[in-house]
Amino acid sequence: MTHVTADQVEHVLRQAISPLHSLEVIDDSHLHAGHAGAREGSHLRVRIVSPCMAGLSRVARHRLVYDALRRVIPQGIHALAIEARAPDEA
């Protein structure tokens, strides 16, 4: 199975959400070597600060990120941790 890279996820999120403040995508796959899910795709952590997050609940923020990544998740993301904040929360 192919694994989606942090750079691919960053590119998609920049296009879809246009974070004006901060976007960091960290590949934690190496921390899961030997774990069954490691063969199924990447383990990624997203930290994003964007005006799009203002006024949204935590669930709605996560939905926004998942919706943006809906085409790449099946291509090789096994786990995705999300920290999404509005600029005044950063």
DRENMITI-552575 format. One line per 2 residues: number of its first residue (from 1); their letters; for each residue z, y, x of N, C-alpha, C. Coordinates in nm, 4 decimals, always signed. Atoms other than C-alpha are relative to their C-alpha. Layout:
NUM> a> Z/Y/X/Z/Y/X/Z/Y/X  ...
// end
This chain:
1> mt> +0.0000/-0.1184/+0.0843/+0.0000/+0.0000/+0.0000/+0.0000/+0.1245/+0.0886  +0.0008/-0.1276/-0.0706/-0.0766/+0.3504/+0.1193/+0.1255/+0.0791/-0.0344
3> hv> -0.1155/-0.0856/+0.0237/+0.2003/+0.5990/+0.1512/-0.0478/+0.1443/-0.0043  +0.0301/-0.1423/+0.0110/+0.1751/+0.9590/+0.0428/+0.0806/+0.0727/+0.1073
5> ta> -0.0687/-0.0729/-0.1072/+0.2629/+1.2013/+0.3229/+0.0692/+0.1248/-0.0539  -0.0703/-0.1235/+0.0346/+0.4964/+1.4979/+0.3120/-0.0990/+0.1162/-0.0091
7> dq> +0.1010/-0.1065/+0.0026/+0.1974/+1.7223/+0.3885/-0.0807/-0.0017/-0.1294  +0.0738/+0.0101/+0.1256/+0.0089/+1.5910/+0.0842/+0.0836/+0.0547/-0.1159
9> ve> -0.0885/-0.0468/+0.1064/+0.3075/+1.6555/-0.1424/+0.0165/+0.1512/+0.0090  -0.0146/-0.1446/-0.0172/+0.3576/+2.0031/+0.0033/-0.1240/+0.0729/-0.0506
11> hv> +0.1250/-0.0626/+0.0435/-0.0086/+2.0879/-0.0563/-0.0094/+0.0039/-0.1533  +0.0076/+0.0073/+0.1463/+0.0033/+1.9720/-0.4201/+0.0995/+0.0976/-0.0639
13> lr> -0.1010/-0.0885/+0.0584/+0.3267/+2.1613/-0.4915/-0.0338/+0.1470/+0.0221  +0.0406/-0.1402/-0.0239/+0.1971/+2.4812/-0.3295/-0.1077/+0.0414/-0.0990
15> qa> +0.1077/-0.0291/+0.0949/-0.1121/+2.4619/-0.5514/+0.0527/+0.0130/-0.1432  -0.0440/+0.0080/+0.1391/+0.0733/+2.3769/-0.8731/+0.1118/+0.0977/-0.0359
17> is> -0.1192/-0.0787/+0.0325/+0.3983/+2.5727/-0.8498/+0.0020/+0.1348/+0.0717  +0.0063/-0.1243/-0.0765/+0.3190/+2.8458/-0.5960/+0.1373/+0.0541/+0.0369
19> pl> -0.1322/-0.0509/-0.0384/+0.6656/+2.8732/-0.4447/-0.0153/+0.1231/+0.0889  +0.0117/-0.1239/-0.0772/+0.6994/+3.2279/-0.3196/+0.1081/+0.0090/+0.1070
21> hs> -0.1131/-0.0132/-0.0898/+1.0226/+3.1682/-0.1348/+0.0091/-0.1138/+0.1007  -0.0275/+0.1089/-0.0923/+1.0691/+2.8235/+0.0101/-0.0499/-0.1324/-0.0567
23> le> +0.0388/+0.1364/+0.0343/+0.9217/+2.4742/+0.0067/+0.0133/-0.0852/+0.1241  -0.0191/+0.0928/-0.1110/+1.0298/+2.1903/+0.2290/-0.0137/-0.1414/-0.0561
25> vi> +0.0157/+0.1401/+0.0388/+0.9147/+1.8295/+0.1962/+0.0342/-0.0836/+0.1220  -0.0516/+0.0794/-0.1112/+1.1003/+1.5815/+0.4148/-0.0282/-0.1469/-0.0272
27> dd> +0.0289/+0.1432/+0.0123/+0.9843/+1.2253/+0.4730/+0.1188/-0.0778/+0.0548  -0.1163/+0.0811/-0.0380/+1.2919/+1.0005/+0.4761/-0.0336/-0.1490/+0.0064
29> sh> +0.0421/+0.1402/+0.0045/+1.0885/+0.6774/+0.4789/+0.0608/-0.0824/+0.1129  -0.0535/+0.0741/-0.1150/+1.2144/+0.5798/+0.8240/+0.1453/-0.0447/-0.0244
31> lh> -0.1387/+0.0367/+0.0298/+1.5688/+0.5687/+0.6837/+0.0093/-0.1240/-0.0895  +0.0023/+0.1116/+0.0947/+1.4622/+0.2928/+0.4445/-0.0770/-0.1205/+0.0531
33> ag> +0.0715/+0.1125/-0.0605/+1.2863/+0.0584/+0.6860/+0.0775/-0.1287/-0.0262  -0.0640/+0.1273/+0.0288/+1.3558/-0.3003/+0.5900/+0.0406/-0.0151/-0.1451
35> ha> -0.0335/+0.0012/+0.1427/+1.4412/-0.2081/+0.2297/-0.1281/-0.0323/-0.0774  +0.1166/+0.0469/+0.0754/+1.2077/-0.3641/-0.0275/-0.0912/+0.1147/-0.0429
37> ga> +0.0799/-0.1135/+0.0449/+1.0930/-0.0241/-0.1546/-0.0805/+0.0655/+0.1096  +0.0719/-0.0614/-0.1111/+0.9763/+0.0771/+0.1913/-0.1460/-0.0429/+0.0011
39> re> +0.1382/+0.0489/+0.0057/+0.6645/-0.1333/+0.1383/-0.0763/+0.0621/-0.1164  +0.0632/-0.0503/+0.1214/+0.5958/+0.0295/-0.1985/-0.0400/+0.1464/+0.0074
41> gs> +0.0379/-0.1399/-0.0125/+0.5594/+0.3872/-0.0764/+0.1033/+0.0820/+0.0731  -0.0828/-0.0941/-0.0739/+0.7160/+0.6909/+0.0801/+0.1296/+0.0322/-0.0739
43> hl> -0.1270/-0.0527/+0.0508/+1.0731/+0.8121/+0.0338/+0.0022/+0.1466/+0.0425  +0.0127/-0.1421/-0.0312/+1.0516/+1.1909/+0.0114/+0.1099/+0.0815/-0.0658
45> rv> -0.0982/-0.0949/+0.0524/+1.2912/+1.4785/-0.0408/-0.0692/+0.1358/-0.0077  +0.0628/-0.1302/+0.0225/+1.1655/+1.8071/-0.1873/+0.1087/+0.1037/-0.0228
47> ri> -0.0862/-0.1170/+0.0219/+1.3525/+2.1365/-0.1580/-0.0930/+0.1159/-0.0304  +0.0914/-0.1050/+0.0415/+1.1805/+2.4118/-0.3500/+0.0780/+0.1140/-0.0648
49> vs> -0.0556/-0.1207/+0.0608/+1.2765/+2.7682/-0.4397/-0.1190/+0.0789/-0.0527  +0.1146/-0.0660/+0.0620/+1.0416/+2.9326/-0.6852/+0.0444/+0.0758/-0.1249
51> pc> -0.0283/-0.0721/+0.1233/+1.0493/+3.1935/-0.9606/-0.0267/-0.0862/-0.1242  +0.0295/+0.0904/+0.1129/+0.9070/+2.9169/-1.1856/+0.1248/-0.0737/-0.0479
53> ma> -0.1212/+0.0758/+0.0340/+1.2525/+2.7570/-1.1826/+0.1024/+0.0831/-0.0775  -0.0964/-0.0882/+0.0667/+1.4331/+3.0598/-1.3289/+0.0108/-0.0336/-0.1480
55> gl> -0.0258/+0.0243/+0.1403/+1.5924/+2.9875/-1.6641/-0.0201/-0.1440/-0.0455  +0.0227/+0.1399/+0.0363/+1.5077/+2.6159/-1.6553/+0.1235/-0.0844/+0.0317
57> sr> -0.1069/+0.0959/-0.0294/+1.7602/+2.3343/-1.6755/-0.0411/-0.0853/+0.1194  +0.0285/+0.0884/-0.1133/+1.7852/+2.0887/-1.3899/-0.1072/-0.1027/-0.0381
59> va> +0.0981/+0.0989/+0.0461/+1.5908/+1.8313/-1.5931/-0.1386/+0.0632/-0.0117  +0.1284/-0.0682/+0.0142/+1.3155/+2.0810/-1.6741/-0.0612/+0.0322/+0.1366
61> rh> +0.0491/-0.0272/-0.1359/+1.2883/+2.1760/-1.3059/-0.0584/-0.1265/+0.0619  +0.0486/+0.1271/-0.0535/+1.2521/+1.8122/-1.2074/-0.1301/-0.0401/-0.0683
63> rl> +0.1234/+0.0306/+0.0736/+0.9909/+1.7637/-1.4804/-0.1174/+0.0805/+0.0538  +0.1050/-0.0866/-0.0543/+0.7937/+2.0557/-1.3406/-0.0549/-0.0583/+0.1301
65> vy> +0.0419/+0.0599/-0.1274/+0.7858/+1.8916/-0.9966/-0.0726/-0.1323/-0.0249  +0.0648/+0.1284/+0.0304/+0.7056/+1.5441/-1.1350/-0.1373/+0.0207/-0.0641
67> da> +0.1295/-0.0273/+0.0629/+0.4267/+1.6877/-1.3526/-0.1032/+0.0432/+0.1038  +0.0911/-0.0449/-0.1053/+0.2745/+1.8594/-1.0500/-0.0469/-0.1170/+0.0874
69> lr> +0.0311/+0.1128/-0.0893/+0.2834/+1.5313/-0.8562/-0.0519/-0.1231/-0.0747  +0.0349/+0.1166/+0.0821/+0.1675/+1.3046/-1.1408/-0.1179/-0.0806/+0.0548
71> rv> +0.1159/+0.0737/-0.0535/-0.1573/+1.2133/-0.9623/+0.0283/-0.0665/+0.1339  -0.0260/+0.0594/-0.1321/-0.0093/+1.1413/-0.6193/+0.1128/-0.1025/-0.0017
73> ip> -0.1111/+0.0962/+0.0047/+0.3037/+0.9488/-0.7225/-0.0513/-0.1433/-0.0009  +0.0471/+0.1387/-0.0002/+0.1068/+0.6315/-0.8064/-0.0734/-0.0406/+0.1280
75> qg> +0.0717/+0.0286/-0.1238/-0.0746/+0.6591/-0.4723/+0.0929/-0.0392/+0.1142  -0.0897/+0.0462/-0.1045/+0.2382/+0.5736/-0.2778/+0.1267/+0.0793/+0.0206
77> ih> -0.1339/-0.0575/-0.0115/+0.5657/+0.7500/-0.3542/+0.0950/-0.0971/-0.0690  -0.0974/+0.0932/+0.0559/+0.8523/+0.5072/-0.4034/+0.1241/+0.0735/-0.0513
79> al> -0.1214/-0.0738/+0.0371/+1.1410/+0.7560/-0.4183/-0.0217/+0.1490/+0.0269  +0.0148/-0.1444/-0.0124/+1.1565/+1.1313/-0.4697/+0.1313/+0.0668/-0.0388
81> ai> -0.1214/-0.0779/+0.0254/+1.4713/+1.3427/-0.4389/-0.0420/+0.1464/-0.0100  +0.0433/-0.1377/+0.0255/+1.4391/+1.6963/-0.5734/+0.1196/+0.0943/-0.0037
83> ea> -0.0924/-0.1131/+0.0082/+1.6404/+2.0119/-0.5089/-0.0855/+0.1199/-0.0382  +0.0838/-0.1096/+0.0485/+1.4816/+2.2866/-0.7194/+0.0900/+0.1153/-0.0443
85> ra> -0.0835/-0.1166/+0.0303/+1.6267/+2.6369/-0.7403/-0.0876/+0.1221/-0.0279  +0.0604/-0.1306/+0.0191/+1.5359/+2.9824/-0.8621/+0.0392/+0.0881/+0.1193
87> pd> -0.0293/-0.0838/-0.1166/+1.5301/+3.2603/-0.5986/+0.1426/+0.0544/+0.0037  -0.1347/-0.0569/-0.0003/+1.8659/+3.4051/-0.7092/+0.1085/-0.1067/+0.0238
89> ea> -0.0939/+0.1096/-0.0247/+2.0290/+3.0628/-0.6522/-0.0063/-0.0512/+0.1442  +0.0230/+0.0528/-0.1357/+1.9023/+3.0078/-0.2993/+0.1008/+0.0494/+0.1007
// end
